[in-house]
Amino acid sequence: MGSVAVIGAGPAGLMAAQVLAEAGQAVTVYDRMPSVGRKLLMAGRGGLNLTHSEPLDAFVKRYGPQATRLAPLIEAFPPSALIAWAGGLGQETFVGSSGRVFPKALKASPLLRAWLARLRTLSVEIRTRHDWTGWDKDGALRFRTPDGETVARPDATVLALGGASWPKLGSTGDWPDRLSAEGIAVTPLKPANAGFDVAWSDMVRDRFAGQPLKGVAITFGRVRVRGEAMVTRHGLEGGAIYALSAALRDAVAKDGSAKLWIDLRPDAAADQLAARIAQQPAGQSVANRLRKALHLTPLETNLLREAHGKDLPSDPAALATAIKGAPLTLTGVRPLARAISTAGGVAFEGLDDQLMLTARPGVFVAGEMLDWEAPTGGYLLQASFATGLAAARGVLGRLESGVVQ
């Protein structure tokens, strides 16, 4: 039996701890926060979207440029395995209308409680308020605690420190410099599934912030996404925006801004919209004609004014064209701390196939620390669980071969 340190008590770290403990290893989990799984609990406020039910070949493509690296890891622990794992903890799941998979409890706390109880039966030790600060000159792990600095010398280590979104929950993203100093390649951290800035007029910012745009289609480049967006005081966020956020973020970084197009009535062609508008008396205001003919909300009408100018055309065909394509310019990306997740991280080029750092033999990396990103919809948690399991199996293979850290 070997001793393994798991640093970070999120989904990836706790999954690694479970797999290692079930294999008979002595596992200690360290976390800087007073309690574990805080970001998982935050995700549970939205129902805890564990994974997605779409076919696996389509599922793995959601990881974009890193799909090739992540595919074998997710195939080794696919959505069906994650669903079975949750069921083994007494948390049955269901598939929503969008194909997303949720626990029937629609929250994270029952799952986390059952999981921690399972880890206790496996004799996993969890040490909170242990902030990892790196390695000492002899290679020991250093921790800052309320009682001063302490060190640990495990046979192997799993790093699962998370990204840098929602730092108040524990993932502060303070580790890249620490790893870079050890010769470990780290891609700069960037916001993923983030909102964007729009230079709203005072009218939109003050009157409509917090209101949704429902059932719209948003196009950027050649990609068109159906869904919902939310107007905020700063700009736009929401599912349809998050689905485009990687491309939008990169465009803003390259050009300083990005223009997208919103179709407010994607289920109707422009000529159909024009015919319905034409049935309204021409003497009415444009806002009334749009409300009566197409049920446009005040937010949608004012969005048209933001996009096309205050004086909208009265001609039905021109109005329909405006509704089918309202351009908005995004002027910036919301801060990383407010993003749902993080892009960038430890480069796969610095890892072997078992997720071990080639510059630090015996140290494995899992979860959002790795350089990957994915859209919302269950893909984030699925990859976190799968990489946690993969790192644990890498540790087991190394220990079974007789090599220690």
Kinemage of the C-alpha trace (Angstrom):
@kinemage 1
@onewidth
@group {chain A} dominant
@subgroup {mainchain}
@vectorlist {calphas} color= white
{ca met a 1} P 0.000 0.000 0.000
{ca gly a 2} L 1.239 3.460 -0.900
{ca ser a 3} L 0.439 6.920 0.416
{ca val a 4} L -1.151 9.411 -1.974
{ca ala a 5} L -1.848 13.109 -1.515
{ca val a 6} L -4.761 14.589 -3.442
{ca ile a 7} L -4.671 18.383 -3.450
{ca gly a 8} L -8.059 19.893 -4.166
{ca ala a 9} L -11.406 18.569 -2.960
{ca gly a 10} L -13.578 19.277 -5.983
{ca pro a 11} L -15.118 16.627 -8.264
{ca ala a 12} L -11.793 15.644 -9.886
{ca gly a 13} L -9.915 15.395 -6.608
{ca leu a 14} L -12.617 13.496 -4.746
{ca met a 15} L -13.041 11.064 -7.636
{ca ala a 16} L -9.307 10.424 -7.657
{ca ala a 17} L -9.409 9.874 -3.890
{ca gln a 18} L -12.251 7.357 -4.166
{ca val a 19} L -10.572 5.320 -6.910
{ca leu a 20} L -7.263 5.262 -5.042
{ca ala a 21} L -8.836 4.323 -1.709
{ca glu a 22} L -10.910 1.555 -3.288
{ca ala a 23} L -7.630 0.140 -4.592
{ca gly a 24} L -6.254 0.012 -1.045
{ca gln a 25} L -4.085 3.136 -1.042
{ca ala a 26} L -3.763 5.443 1.967
{ca val a 27} L -5.254 8.695 0.710
{ca thr a 28} L -5.145 12.167 2.217
{ca val a 29} L -7.120 14.955 0.553
{ca tyr a 30} L -5.990 18.531 1.168
{ca asp a 31} L -8.093 21.613 0.501
{ca arg a 32} L -7.495 25.278 1.268
{ca met a 33} L -11.149 25.953 2.191
{ca pro a 34} L -12.893 25.174 5.514
{ca ser a 35} L -15.151 22.654 3.742
{ca val a 36} L -14.998 20.642 0.530
{ca gly a 37} L -16.900 20.633 -2.736
{ca arg a 38} L -17.902 24.286 -2.630
{ca lys a 39} L -17.978 24.809 -6.385
{ca leu a 40} L -19.965 21.588 -6.797
{ca leu a 41} L -22.521 22.951 -4.350
{ca met a 42} L -22.676 26.188 -6.330
{ca ala a 43} L -23.327 24.192 -9.509
{ca gly a 44} L -26.144 22.462 -7.662
{ca arg a 45} L -28.023 25.740 -7.399
{ca gly a 46} L -28.818 25.337 -11.070
{ca gly a 47} L -29.950 21.723 -10.678
{ca leu a 48} L -26.489 20.084 -10.911
{ca asn a 49} L -26.136 19.213 -14.577
{ca leu a 50} L -23.924 16.141 -14.164
{ca thr a 51} L -23.529 15.099 -17.778
{ca his a 52} L -25.345 14.841 -21.117
{ca ser a 53} L -27.204 11.997 -22.799
{ca glu a 54} L -26.112 12.575 -26.397
{ca pro a 55} L -24.201 9.783 -28.219
{ca leu a 56} L -20.617 9.425 -27.081
{ca asp a 57} L -19.064 10.169 -30.472
{ca ala a 58} L -20.845 13.535 -30.534
{ca phe a 59} L -20.177 14.087 -26.824
{ca val a 60} L -16.392 13.962 -27.080
{ca lys a 61} L -16.365 16.433 -29.974
{ca arg a 62} L -17.657 19.112 -27.604
{ca tyr a 63} L -14.123 19.554 -26.285
{ca gly a 64} L -12.949 21.241 -29.464
{ca pro a 65} L -9.174 21.287 -30.028
{ca gln a 66} L -8.567 18.975 -27.038
{ca ala a 67} L -11.164 16.382 -28.056
{ca thr a 68} L -8.460 13.977 -29.230
{ca arg a 69} L -6.686 14.088 -25.854
{ca leu a 70} L -9.838 13.884 -23.749
{ca ala a 71} L -11.734 11.308 -25.809
{ca pro a 72} L -9.966 8.189 -24.451
{ca leu a 73} L -10.313 9.476 -20.882
{ca ile a 74} L -14.042 10.096 -21.245
{ca glu a 75} L -14.544 6.819 -23.106
{ca ala a 76} L -12.975 5.109 -20.080
{ca phe a 77} L -15.520 6.827 -17.818
{ca pro a 78} L -18.456 7.799 -20.065
{ca pro a 79} L -21.734 9.450 -19.065
{ca ser a 80} L -23.308 6.047 -18.433
{ca ala a 81} L -20.588 5.300 -15.868
{ca leu a 82} L -21.097 8.655 -14.163
{ca ile a 83} L -24.843 8.023 -13.972
{ca ala a 84} L -24.210 4.582 -12.485
{ca trp a 85} L -21.748 6.063 -9.997
{ca ala a 86} L -24.334 8.612 -8.821
{ca gly a 87} L -26.903 5.828 -8.532
{ca gly a 88} L -24.486 3.883 -6.363
{ca leu a 89} L -24.542 6.811 -3.952
{ca gly a 90} L -28.327 6.705 -3.844
{ca gln a 91} L -28.753 9.617 -6.258
{ca glu a 92} L -30.943 8.574 -9.155
{ca thr a 93} L -30.848 10.760 -12.249
{ca phe a 94} L -33.150 11.819 -15.067
{ca val a 95} L -32.702 13.207 -18.557
{ca gly a 96} L -34.197 16.643 -19.139
{ca ser a 97} L -35.860 17.821 -22.324
{ca ser a 98} L -32.554 19.265 -23.533
{ca gly a 99} L -30.757 15.932 -23.085
{ca arg a 100} L -28.946 17.133 -19.983
{ca val a 101} L -28.696 14.728 -17.046
{ca phe a 102} L -29.586 15.825 -13.507
{ca pro a 103} L -29.973 14.106 -10.144
{ca lys a 104} L -33.637 13.764 -9.218
{ca ala a 105} L -32.933 15.853 -6.123
{ca leu a 106} L -31.915 18.739 -8.434
{ca lys a 107} L -29.203 19.797 -6.042
{ca ala a 108} L -25.679 18.818 -5.086
{ca ser a 109} L -25.849 18.548 -1.300
{ca pro a 110} L -27.378 15.018 -1.076
{ca leu a 111} L -24.818 13.706 -3.559
{ca leu a 112} L -21.910 15.360 -1.775
{ca arg a 113} L -23.037 14.101 1.631
{ca ala a 114} L -23.341 10.530 0.356
{ca trp a 115} L -19.978 10.796 -1.399
{ca leu a 116} L -18.180 12.039 1.692
{ca ala a 117} L -19.773 9.252 3.723
{ca arg a 118} L -18.453 6.745 1.173
{ca leu a 119} L -14.961 8.250 1.408
{ca arg a 120} L -15.065 7.974 5.198
{ca thr a 121} L -15.847 4.264 4.950
{ca leu a 122} L -12.776 3.980 2.710
{ca ser a 123} L -10.655 5.710 5.402
{ca val a 124} L -9.892 8.722 3.207
{ca glu a 125} L -8.544 11.504 5.392
{ca ile a 126} L -9.624 15.043 4.478
{ca arg a 127} L -7.605 17.960 5.776
{ca thr a 128} L -9.207 21.349 5.233
{ca arg a 129} L -7.552 24.765 5.617
{ca his a 130} L -4.417 23.332 4.023
{ca asp a 131} L -3.236 25.722 1.315
{ca trp a 132} L -0.646 24.103 -0.939
{ca thr a 133} L 2.279 26.462 -1.574
{ca gly a 134} L 4.543 24.223 -3.666
{ca trp a 135} L 7.488 21.906 -3.023
{ca asp a 136} L 10.431 22.390 -0.715
{ca lys a 137} L 14.036 21.785 -1.832
{ca asp a 138} L 13.707 18.100 -0.981
{ca gly a 139} L 10.520 17.645 -2.990
{ca ala a 140} L 8.115 17.549 -0.060
{ca leu a 141} L 4.699 19.167 -0.405
{ca arg a 142} L 4.376 22.404 1.536
{ca phe a 143} L 1.100 23.591 3.082
{ca arg a 144} L 0.133 26.788 4.833
{ca thr a 145} L -2.324 26.121 7.676
{ca pro a 146} L -3.804 28.161 10.543
{ca asp a 147} L -1.225 26.475 12.782
{ca gly a 148} L 1.730 27.310 10.548
{ca glu a 149} L 3.498 25.541 7.711
{ca thr a 150} L 3.499 21.774 7.417
{ca val a 151} L 4.893 19.327 4.875
{ca ala a 152} L 3.906 15.939 3.454
{ca arg a 153} L 5.971 13.293 1.661
{ca pro a 154} L 3.542 10.997 -0.143
{ca asp a 155} L 4.501 8.286 -2.597
{ca ala a 156} L 2.463 10.054 -5.296
{ca thr a 157} L 0.433 13.240 -5.682
{ca val a 158} L -2.683 14.242 -7.625
{ca leu a 159} L -3.077 17.964 -8.245
{ca ala a 160} L -6.725 18.959 -8.741
{ca leu a 161} L -6.625 22.652 -7.876
{ca gly a 162} L -9.286 23.792 -10.345
{ca gly a 163} L -9.200 26.845 -12.560
{ca ala a 164} L -9.693 30.471 -11.582
{ca ser a 165} L -13.418 31.117 -11.879
{ca trp a 166} L -15.377 31.887 -8.711
{ca pro a 167} L -12.207 32.162 -6.594
{ca lys a 168} L -14.182 32.721 -3.403
{ca leu a 169} L -15.137 29.038 -3.636
{ca gly a 170} L -11.498 27.961 -3.536
{ca ser a 171} L -10.187 27.825 -7.107
{ca thr a 172} L -8.084 30.970 -7.081
{ca gly a 173} L -5.850 30.134 -10.035
{ca asp a 174} L -2.700 30.994 -8.077
{ca trp a 175} L -0.807 27.874 -9.144
{ca pro a 176} L 0.383 28.596 -12.746
{ca asp a 177} L 3.474 30.575 -11.690
{ca arg a 178} L 4.310 27.886 -9.155
{ca leu a 179} L 4.235 25.184 -11.815
{ca ser a 180} L 5.932 27.289 -14.477
{ca ala a 181} L 8.860 27.805 -12.104
{ca glu a 182} L 9.276 24.010 -12.118
{ca gly a 183} L 9.560 23.930 -15.904
{ca ile a 184} L 5.941 22.832 -16.388
{ca ala a 185} L 4.223 24.289 -19.454
{ca val a 186} L 1.034 26.156 -18.528
{ca thr a 187} L -1.250 27.847 -21.058
{ca pro a 188} L -2.497 31.201 -19.677
{ca leu a 189} L -5.851 30.945 -17.926
{ca lys a 190} L -8.801 32.587 -19.685
{ca pro a 191} L -12.545 32.871 -18.988
{ca ala a 192} L -14.718 30.163 -20.527
{ca asn a 193} L -18.506 30.165 -20.689
{ca ala a 194} L -18.359 33.837 -19.838
{ca gly a 195} L -20.479 36.919 -20.394
{ca phe a 196} L -19.501 39.861 -22.582
{ca asp a 197} L -19.624 43.633 -22.407
{ca val a 198} L -21.974 45.674 -24.566
{ca ala a 199} L -22.102 49.484 -24.555
{ca trp a 200} L -25.811 49.648 -23.761
{ca ser a 201} L -27.770 52.860 -23.756
{ca asp a 202} L -28.940 54.053 -20.351
{ca met a 203} L -32.456 52.890 -21.287
{ca val a 204} L -31.471 49.251 -21.800
{ca arg a 205} L -28.987 49.135 -18.951
{ca asp a 206} L -31.308 50.689 -16.357
{ca arg a 207} L -34.676 49.305 -17.483
{ca phe a 208} L -33.970 45.862 -18.870
{ca ala a 209} L -30.954 44.441 -16.993
{ca gly a 210} L -31.882 41.006 -15.691
{ca gln a 211} L -34.460 40.284 -18.396
{ca pro a 212} L -34.088 37.327 -20.790
{ca leu a 213} L -34.176 37.080 -24.553
{ca lys a 214} L -36.000 33.787 -25.012
{ca gly a 215} L -36.014 31.528 -28.043
{ca val a 216} L -33.559 33.602 -30.053
{ca ala a 217} L -30.874 32.521 -32.480
{ca ile a 218} L -27.433 34.084 -32.226
{ca thr a 219} L -24.907 33.933 -35.034
{ca phe a 220} L -21.191 34.598 -34.923
{ca gly a 221} L -19.185 33.823 -38.024
{ca arg a 222} L -20.618 30.645 -39.489
{ca val a 223} L -22.015 29.292 -36.226
{ca arg a 224} L -25.663 29.787 -35.292
{ca val a 225} L -26.951 28.842 -31.830
{ca arg a 226} L -30.540 28.629 -30.625
{ca gly a 227} L -31.295 29.357 -27.002
{ca glu a 228} L -31.625 32.078 -24.428
{ca ala a 229} L -29.525 35.092 -23.526
{ca met a 230} L -29.721 37.395 -20.544
{ca val a 231} L -29.298 41.161 -20.648
{ca thr a 232} L -27.121 42.415 -17.804
{ca arg a 233} L -25.995 45.899 -16.855
{ca his a 234} L -22.658 45.070 -18.448
{ca gly a 235} L -23.804 43.253 -21.573
{ca leu a 236} L -24.973 39.727 -22.386
{ca glu a 237} L -24.663 36.292 -20.847
{ca gly a 238} L -26.652 33.048 -20.842
{ca gly a 239} L -26.650 29.691 -22.578
{ca ala a 240} L -26.607 30.860 -26.190
{ca ile a 241} L -23.765 33.267 -25.436
{ca tyr a 242} L -21.780 30.642 -23.536
{ca ala a 243} L -22.044 28.273 -26.504
{ca leu a 244} L -20.200 30.863 -28.618
{ca ser a 245} L -17.967 32.236 -25.892
{ca ala a 246} L -14.674 30.608 -26.925
{ca ala a 247} L -14.831 32.050 -30.439
{ca leu a 248} L -16.151 35.398 -29.185
{ca arg a 249} L -13.441 35.613 -26.506
{ca asp a 250} L -10.686 34.920 -29.012
{ca ala a 251} L -12.117 37.472 -31.456
{ca val a 252} L -12.249 40.159 -28.768
{ca ala a 253} L -8.663 39.355 -27.775
{ca lys a 254} L -7.527 39.596 -31.406
{ca asp a 255} L -9.568 42.536 -32.689
{ca gly a 256} L -10.705 44.385 -29.577
{ca ser a 257} L -14.377 43.643 -30.270
{ca ala a 258} L -16.680 41.094 -31.877
{ca lys a 259} L -19.993 41.508 -33.703
{ca leu a 260} L -22.751 38.963 -33.377
{ca trp a 261} L -26.228 38.867 -34.909
{ca ile a 262} L -29.465 38.126 -33.057
{ca asp a 263} L -32.525 36.708 -34.790
{ca leu a 264} L -35.447 37.537 -32.502
{ca arg a 265} L -37.903 35.292 -34.374
{ca pro a 266} L -35.900 32.344 -35.720
{ca asp a 267} L -38.967 30.168 -36.388
{ca ala a 268} L -40.384 32.499 -39.032
{ca ala a 269} L -38.982 33.683 -42.363
{ca ala a 270} L -38.614 37.381 -43.066
{ca asp a 271} L -41.479 37.444 -45.578
{ca gln a 272} L -43.794 35.823 -43.034
{ca leu a 273} L -42.884 38.437 -40.451
{ca ala a 274} L -43.373 41.229 -42.956
{ca ala a 275} L -46.842 39.954 -43.890
{ca arg a 276} L -47.927 39.913 -40.256
{ca ile a 277} L -46.559 43.405 -39.640
{ca ala a 278} L -48.336 44.711 -42.743
{ca gln a 279} L -51.700 43.644 -41.295
{ca gln a 280} L -51.343 46.244 -38.537
{ca pro a 281} L -52.620 49.815 -39.170
{ca ala a 282} L -49.767 52.004 -40.405
{ca gly a 283} L -50.780 54.833 -38.069
{ca gln a 284} L -49.730 52.930 -34.953
{ca ser a 285} L -46.296 53.339 -33.432
{ca val a 286} L -43.650 50.866 -34.546
{ca ala a 287} L -43.518 49.411 -31.027
{ca asn a 288} L -47.266 48.744 -31.033
{ca arg a 289} L -47.191 47.189 -34.494
{ca leu a 290} L -44.392 44.840 -33.407
{ca arg a 291} L -46.112 43.986 -30.150
{ca lys a 292} L -49.451 43.174 -31.769
{ca ala a 293} L -48.117 41.455 -34.867
{ca leu a 294} L -45.173 39.511 -33.460
{ca his a 295} L -45.517 39.784 -29.664
{ca leu a 296} L -42.177 41.552 -29.390
{ca thr a 297} L -41.494 42.548 -25.807
{ca pro a 298} L -40.340 46.043 -24.838
{ca leu a 299} L -36.852 44.588 -24.359
{ca glu a 300} L -36.823 43.138 -27.868
{ca thr a 301} L -38.034 46.368 -29.434
{ca asn a 302} L -35.394 48.365 -27.611
{ca leu a 303} L -32.770 45.826 -28.609
{ca leu a 304} L -33.690 46.561 -32.226
{ca arg a 305} L -33.102 50.252 -31.529
{ca glu a 306} L -29.737 49.472 -29.985
{ca ala a 307} L -28.801 47.529 -33.097
{ca his a 308} L -30.367 49.567 -35.898
{ca gly a 309} L -30.785 53.039 -34.460
{ca lys a 310} L -33.494 54.839 -32.518
{ca asp a 311} L -35.738 55.433 -35.542
{ca leu a 312} L -36.751 52.004 -36.774
{ca pro a 313} L -38.085 51.699 -40.336
{ca ser a 314} L -41.844 51.683 -40.811
{ca asp a 315} L -41.743 49.518 -43.937
{ca pro a 316} L -42.810 45.951 -43.009
{ca ala a 317} L -40.088 44.285 -45.100
{ca ala a 318} L -37.373 46.476 -43.614
{ca leu a 319} L -38.673 45.833 -40.091
{ca ala a 320} L -38.716 42.099 -40.701
{ca thr a 321} L -35.140 42.208 -41.959
{ca ala a 322} L -34.123 44.117 -38.824
{ca ile a 323} L -35.781 41.518 -36.611
{ca lys a 324} L -34.043 38.641 -38.402
{ca gly a 325} L -30.614 40.198 -37.944
{ca ala a 326} L -29.904 42.618 -35.089
{ca pro a 327} L -26.152 43.269 -34.891
{ca leu a 328} L -24.546 43.905 -31.501
{ca thr a 329} L -20.905 44.687 -30.859
{ca leu a 330} L -19.234 43.034 -27.886
{ca thr a 331} L -16.547 45.307 -26.493
{ca gly a 332} L -14.994 43.045 -23.867
{ca val a 333} L -15.115 39.802 -21.921
{ca arg a 334} L -16.371 39.670 -18.354
{ca pro a 335} L -13.660 38.946 -15.758
{ca leu a 336} L -12.339 35.430 -15.277
{ca ala a 337} L -13.511 35.437 -11.667
{ca arg a 338} L -17.113 35.677 -12.915
{ca ala a 339} L -16.865 33.043 -15.644
{ca ile a 340} L -18.508 29.650 -15.258
{ca ser a 341} L -15.260 27.862 -16.033
{ca thr a 342} L -11.654 28.319 -17.096
{ca ala a 343} L -9.798 27.724 -20.326
{ca gly a 344} L -6.049 27.168 -20.356
{ca gly a 345} L -4.018 25.306 -17.780
{ca val a 346} L -1.395 22.574 -17.695
{ca ala a 347} L -0.490 21.752 -21.298
{ca phe a 348} L -1.023 18.164 -22.387
{ca glu a 349} L 2.395 18.262 -24.033
{ca gly a 350} L 3.920 18.224 -20.551
{ca leu a 351} L 1.980 15.131 -19.485
{ca asp a 352} L 2.256 11.473 -20.287
{ca asp a 353} L -0.748 9.353 -21.249
{ca gln a 354} L -1.543 8.774 -17.561
{ca leu a 355} L -1.693 12.559 -16.848
{ca met a 356} L 1.653 12.523 -15.017
{ca leu a 357} L 3.883 15.596 -15.264
{ca thr a 358} L 7.031 14.672 -17.148
{ca ala a 359} L 8.868 17.454 -15.296
{ca arg a 360} L 7.661 16.106 -11.926
{ca pro a 361} L 7.474 12.298 -11.984
{ca gly a 362} L 4.937 11.007 -9.479
{ca val a 363} L 2.754 14.114 -9.758
{ca phe a 364} L -0.487 13.749 -11.719
{ca val a 365} L -2.939 16.454 -12.801
{ca ala a 366} L -6.730 16.299 -13.112
{ca gly a 367} L -9.804 18.414 -13.631
{ca glu a 368} L -9.957 22.044 -14.645
{ca met a 369} L -6.223 22.499 -14.097
{ca leu a 370} L -5.756 20.811 -17.465
{ca asp a 371} L -5.781 22.849 -20.672
{ca trp a 372} L -9.276 22.115 -21.977
{ca glu a 373} L -12.640 23.823 -22.145
{ca ala a 374} L -16.151 22.759 -22.995
{ca pro a 375} L -19.605 24.264 -23.293
{ca thr a 376} L -22.110 24.043 -20.498
{ca gly a 377} L -24.484 21.109 -20.628
{ca gly a 378} L -22.762 18.523 -18.436
{ca tyr a 379} L -19.476 18.427 -20.333
{ca leu a 380} L -17.558 20.323 -17.650
{ca leu a 381} L -18.354 17.959 -14.794
{ca gln a 382} L -18.033 14.856 -16.962
{ca ala a 383} L -14.460 15.732 -17.922
{ca ser a 384} L -13.600 16.641 -14.329
{ca phe a 385} L -14.780 13.249 -13.052
{ca ala a 386} L -13.160 11.369 -15.945
{ca thr a 387} L -9.765 13.031 -15.583
{ca gly a 388} L -9.847 12.476 -11.827
{ca leu a 389} L -10.348 8.777 -12.433
{ca ala a 390} L -7.645 8.728 -15.131
{ca ala a 391} L -5.102 10.406 -12.860
{ca ala a 392} L -5.882 7.929 -10.077
{ca arg a 393} L -5.368 4.996 -12.413
{ca gly a 394} L -2.086 6.550 -13.482
{ca val a 395} L -1.011 6.707 -9.837
{ca leu a 396} L -1.990 3.079 -9.305
{ca gly a 397} L 0.001 1.940 -12.314
{ca arg a 398} L 3.063 3.764 -11.065
{ca leu a 399} L 2.771 2.419 -7.518
{ca glu a 400} L 2.156 -1.120 -8.742
{ca ser a 401} L 5.374 -0.907 -10.745
{ca gly a 402} L 7.220 -0.137 -7.508
{ca val a 403} L 8.109 3.462 -8.398
{ca val a 404} L 7.413 6.125 -5.776
{ca gln a 405} L 7.601 9.904 -5.927
